[in-house]
Amino acid sequence: MQKEKKKILNDPVYGFIDIPKGVSFQIIEHEYFQRLRRIKQLGLTYYVYPGAIHSRFQHTLGATHLMSIALNTLRTKGIDISDKEYAAATQAILLHDIGHGPFSHSLEKTIVNGISHEDISLELMSFFNKKHEHQLDLAIQVFQNKYPKHFLHQLVSSQLDVDRLDYLLRDSFFTGVSEGIVGSDRIIKMLNVSDNKLVVDVKGVYSIEKFLIARRLMYWQVYLHKTVLVAEQLLLKILQRAKELAEKGETIFATPAFEFFLYNNIQKGDLHQKTNLKSSVLELFMLLDDNDILASIKVWRNHPDIILSNLSKRLIDREFYHIELGKQEIKIEDIEKIKQKILSTYKIKEEHLHYFLLTGSISNNTYSKFDDRINILQKDKQLIDIAEASDILELSALSKTVEKHFVAYPKKI
């Protein structure tokens, strides 16, 4: 029997990394996984940071690389992790983002109503599990936090998981925002297990402080940047208008898979239903990526509907709305003045006003002591929450939810 060659990949963040063998490699080679190459990690953030065009594919392989390092580190500290558990945790992180739709979080729960990417990821795990004769049973248990060794799930999804470690470093690298740089190597070397929980050795306190502060800064500077916010709001409004027109029976250009979702109101229970395209809803969803949406919106710039064409042109040509973002709620009288100006300028019906006047709020909570908290393992083997272990005053403030309100409207108003 010919020995399987070791496969490596040159990653811009970590350098040469190993690609998992066996079932994991077969999953990576599958068209559903390769689709992640065509989905941007940061959605429309490239409108603000031109370098932010990296993909979910890159992030997923990076997180899988960090998972391997973390598992090997825990093994060196005497933590019992069998080869099957090692493979399961690696497969769980490999597939954790496979259910993302076009533009990642930007269109979460919109193309398919109320269905999160985690829901679809779990469906696809089941698909691969059947395809590979139940070799992913353990991975699914880890992903769902149903496996007795809770710390394995925490490595996949918690307030200190390899997913966050990778995306902070990767997003910082591609955006050029240096505030997001974290010491992932040191953090991983400081990981340990106590009482079946993932913990951090006391020597790693300062690295965790830096990690939490970096995450806070990245949210305000990148993920919740006001221009990114208004771009995402425009994208949502474009899809809303397109679906509204489709429901009225109007002809809307779209790729075949995208057209199905425009003309059908898909709920969670519909994923396995067969469609008129001889595929299940889930199979059609897996044909969607950023290219379907952008190609359609480019054509919609010339659609006879003035609202759809106006919004589409704004997104493609980066003619975004003016946006005001602050801690104070927008005064009702100020919104009323903007409403009247929009109505008189664009000659639209009041029922269509919501397409030209966007309001809402965003929030940022960097750390919660009530969730799967980050525990520091003291020298006396006692566990203490990072918020209590830290001597940085600002860290306690990171557990508070900061809410900001926004209003956005055409610049000429």
Buried (B, 14 or more C-beta within 10 A) or exposed (E): EEEEEEEEBEBEBBEEBEBBEEBBBBBBEBEBBEBBEBBBBBBBBBBBBEEBEBBBBBBBBBBBBBBBBBBEBBEEEEBEBEEEBBBBBBBBBBBBBBBBBBBBBBBBBBBBEEBBBBBBBBBBBEBBBEBBEEBBEBBBBBBBBEBEBBBBBBBBBBBBBBBBBBBBBBBBBBBEBEBBBBBBBBBBBBBBBBEEBBBBBBEBBBBBBBBBBBBBBBBBBBBBBBBBBBBBBBBBBBBBBBBBBBEEEEEBBBBEBBBBBBBBEBEBEBBEEEBEBEBBBBBBBBBBBBEBBBBBBBBBBEBEBEBBBBBBBBBBEEEBBEBEBEEEEBEEEEBEEBBEBBBEEBEBEEEBBEBBBBBEEBEBBBBBEEEBBBBBBBEEEEBBBBBEBBEBEEBEEBBEEBEBBBBBBBEEB
